[in-house]
């Protein structure tokens, strides 16, 4: 679901101040995932908190206009047992 047109894109002014002051260390740490990527963020490394740890992402030109949270995983993929092998073992017992 996209953001309403009449609302401005969500951004934090502190990040823009860091970019213009050139006091960027290895990466910028963010704890919110609804931050919109602007063209001035090219080739900058962000560390985004996914609920457990920080994940590093480098911004490219194809990412403009998207939220930062769209590029990180917040939950693990489930792995189910192979039921065919399990059923064969059960039949022989």
N, C-alpha and C positions, 0 to 999 in steps of 0.2 A: 504494500500500500504506500503510495507516494504522499509526500507532504503537500498541504494545501498551497495553492499559488500565492495567496495573499500573505502567507507567512514567510518571513525571511529565512534563509538557511541558517541552521544552528552552527555557531562558531564561538570559540573562546578567544577573547582578545589577548590573553596571556601568551598564547602560542604565537600569535602574530608579532608580539613584542620580542619574543625570543628569536624569531627569524630575522627581524630587522636589527637587533643588537649584535648578531653574529657571535653570541656566547653559547653556541650549541655544542654540547659534549658529544658523546657517542650516539645517543638517541634521545628522543623526547618521550616521556612517559605519560600515557593517558589512561584514565580509568573509565571513560565514557565512550560508548561505541556508536553514538548517533552523531558524531562530528562529521561534517561534510568536507570532502577533499577539494581543495582549491588549487588552481594552476601554480600558485606560488610555492607549493609544497614539493615540487619535483626533486627527485633524488635525495630526499630527506628520509631518515630512518625513524620510525615511530615504534614504541613498545606499548602494546595495547593489552590491558588486563582482561582476561577472559573468564574470570571468576576463580581461578586457581593459580595461574602464573601469568607472566608477561610474555607476549609473543611479538617478535620483531617483524616489521614489515617495511619494505622500502617502497616509496611512492613512485609510480610511473605515469606516463601521459595518458594511458588508457583508463586510469582510475578516477579521472576528474568527474565530479558530480555525484559520486557514490558515497555512501556512508562508510566509515572505516570498519565498522563491525561486520560488513558483508564479506570481508576478506579473512576472517579468523573463524576457527571452529570453537564452539563453546561447550560441546558435548562429544563424547567418544562415540564411534560407530559400534553398533552391537555386533557381536560375533556369536552365532548360534552353532550348536553342535551339528555334526553331520548325522542326520537321523537314519540314513541307510545303514551305516556301520553299527549304530546303536541297536537298531532293530535286529540285525543279523546275530549279534552277540546274545541278545535276549532270547531268540528262538532256540539256540543250541543249549541253553542251560536248563 
